[in-house]
Amino acid sequence: MAPFKNYIKIQALLLTPAYEAKNGDDNPFNGIDVGIFPPTLADIEAMGF
């Protein structure tokens, strides 16, 4: 089973952020095979996810 590679674009409005999931050809990670080593998401600047 291949790991999922999701891309969520932030459609930022001044004080109300909105998130839009990109699927298929709109997903820049579409077609990338990471094998058994999926990437990990980290909040390095501690700004919150």
DRENSE-498829 format. One record per residue (C-alpha): y, z, x; residue in one letter. Coordinates in Angstrom, 3 decimals, always signed. Each point is the difference from the previous one (the first is absolute). Example, Ala and Ser with C-alpha at 12.3 -4.5 7.8 and 13.67 -1.06 7.14 Angstrom:
BEGIN
<r><north>-4.500</north><up>+7.800</up><east>+12.300</east><tidren>A</tidren></r>
<r><north>+3.440</north><up>-0.660</up><east>+1.370</east><tidren>S</tidren></r>
END
This chain:
BEGIN
<r><north>+0.000</north><up>+0.000</up><east>+0.000</east><tidren>M</tidren></r>
<r><north>+3.349</north><up>-1.032</up><east>+1.475</east><tidren>A</tidren></r>
<r><north>+2.862</north><up>+2.525</up><east>+0.047</east><tidren>P</tidren></r>
<r><north>+2.944</north><up>-0.651</up><east>-2.286</east><tidren>F</tidren></r>
<r><north>+3.278</north><up>-1.183</up><east>+1.535</east><tidren>K</tidren></r>
<r><north>+2.833</north><up>+0.611</up><east>-2.436</east><tidren>N</tidren></r>
<r><north>+3.664</north><up>-0.886</up><east>+0.347</east><tidren>Y</tidren></r>
<r><north>+2.590</north><up>+1.735</up><east>-2.148</east><tidren>I</tidren></r>
<r><north>+3.568</north><up>-1.272</up><east>+0.167</east><tidren>K</tidren></r>
<r><north>+2.840</north><up>+2.395</up><east>-0.757</east><tidren>I</tidren></r>
<r><north>+2.462</north><up>-1.543</up><east>-2.429</east><tidren>Q</tidren></r>
<r><north>+2.719</north><up>+2.535</up><east>+0.806</east><tidren>A</tidren></r>
<r><north>+2.832</north><up>+0.692</up><east>-2.335</east><tidren>L</tidren></r>
<r><north>+2.609</north><up>+2.491</up><east>+1.151</east><tidren>L</tidren></r>
<r><north>-1.544</north><up>+3.175</up><east>-1.363</east><tidren>L</tidren></r>
<r><north>-3.065</north><up>-1.332</up><east>-1.798</east><tidren>T</tidren></r>
<r><north>-2.619</north><up>-1.625</up><east>+2.210</east><tidren>P</tidren></r>
<r><north>-2.596</north><up>-2.211</up><east>-1.671</east><tidren>A</tidren></r>
<r><north>-3.252</north><up>-1.079</up><east>+1.615</east><tidren>Y</tidren></r>
<r><north>-1.660</north><up>-3.372</up><east>-0.515</east><tidren>E</tidren></r>
<r><north>-3.578</north><up>-0.673</up><east>+1.111</east><tidren>A</tidren></r>
<r><north>-0.494</north><up>-3.434</up><east>+1.571</east><tidren>K</tidren></r>
<r><north>-3.371</north><up>-1.670</up><east>-0.592</east><tidren>N</tidren></r>
<r><north>-1.713</north><up>-3.202</up><east>+1.085</east><tidren>G</tidren></r>
<r><north>+2.196</north><up>-2.458</up><east>+1.909</east><tidren>D</tidren></r>
<r><north>+3.046</north><up>+2.288</up><east>-0.403</east><tidren>D</tidren></r>
<r><north>-1.757</north><up>+2.716</up><east>+2.052</east><tidren>N</tidren></r>
<r><north>+0.781</north><up>-0.528</up><east>+3.717</east><tidren>P</tidren></r>
<r><north>-3.280</north><up>+1.772</up><east>+0.873</east><tidren>F</tidren></r>
<r><north>-2.085</north><up>-2.427</up><east>-2.088</east><tidren>N</tidren></r>
<r><north>-2.761</north><up>-1.566</up><east>+2.093</east><tidren>G</tidren></r>
<r><north>+0.241</north><up>+2.456</up><east>+2.903</east><tidren>I</tidren></r>
<r><north>-3.376</north><up>+1.439</up><east>+0.978</east><tidren>D</tidren></r>
<r><north>+0.348</north><up>+3.439</up><east>+1.600</east><tidren>V</tidren></r>
<r><north>-3.748</north><up>+0.452</up><east>+0.350</east><tidren>G</tidren></r>
<r><north>-1.148</north><up>+3.613</up><east>+0.011</east><tidren>I</tidren></r>
<r><north>+3.346</north><up>+1.331</up><east>+1.278</east><tidren>F</tidren></r>
<r><north>+2.443</north><up>+0.035</up><east>-2.936</east><tidren>P</tidren></r>
<r><north>+3.652</north><up>+0.780</up><east>+0.790</east><tidren>P</tidren></r>
<r><north>+1.401</north><up>+3.440</up><east>-0.782</east><tidren>T</tidren></r>
<r><north>+3.323</north><up>+0.656</up><east>-1.660</east><tidren>L</tidren></r>
<r><north>+2.211</north><up>+2.677</up><east>+1.571</east><tidren>A</tidren></r>
<r><north>+3.444</north><up>+1.357</up><east>-0.844</east><tidren>D</tidren></r>
<r><north>+1.306</north><up>+0.330</up><east>+3.553</east><tidren>I</tidren></r>
<r><north>+3.588</north><up>+0.815</up><east>-0.984</east><tidren>E</tidren></r>
<r><north>-1.122</north><up>+2.533</up><east>-2.658</east><tidren>A</tidren></r>
<r><north>+2.085</north><up>-1.711</up><east>-2.683</east><tidren>M</tidren></r>
<r><north>-2.749</north><up>+0.168</up><east>-2.622</east><tidren>G</tidren></r>
<r><north>-2.199</north><up>-2.733</up><east>-1.400</east><tidren>F</tidren></r>
END
